Amino acid sequence: MRYIAFIVALALVTPAAWAKSLQEAYDAAPPGEGYDKLLVLDPNEVYTGRCDVLKGKKSCIRGNGALIDPKNGQVCASQAGTELVITGCCLINGGVAIGADNGAKALVDGNTICKSEMGVRVWQGQATIKNNIIWGNDYGITRDETSSPTILYNDLDNNAKGNYMYWCPG
């Protein structure tokens, strides 16, 4: 009986104990394939917390189906000269799951984004958003008046306050 209780307790605690910090994994990632940082995620791991990519550098996060829980944070590219490619990730519980801000460029391709405040936000940045499932967020894709993201072949549905939102000052 004790053995069964131990196994059940281990199964309940293990996923939280094995979660990795996304920022730490990104910081440790080497360069590769023309990127200053190439982070290839393990699909058997859960990555948590926000991740700010290096300003003025090219970064790629290749998810391979890995789960990212930013815990109300985001994966963010910010500042002119910063480029982010993020593919094959499953992001859940983000404030803004993925953001391209302040002149940054992003390619958001083949991800699943759900249960976030905003799925993808393009704020004074540039982005190509394609082949994603963006479902069950407050807002799907948002942009400001200075941004015109390229949006192709996404499945947006059930985003409570809107699938595509234009935020204007006022």
Secondary structure, 3 states (H helix, E strand, C coil): CHHHHHHHHHHHHHHHHCCEEHHHHHHHCCCECCECEEEECCCCCEEECCEECCCCCEEEEECCCCEEECCCCCEEEECCCCEEEEECCEEECCCEEEEEECCCEEEEECCEEECCCEEEEEECCEEEEECCEEECCCEEEEECCCCCCEEECCEEECCCCCCEEECCCC
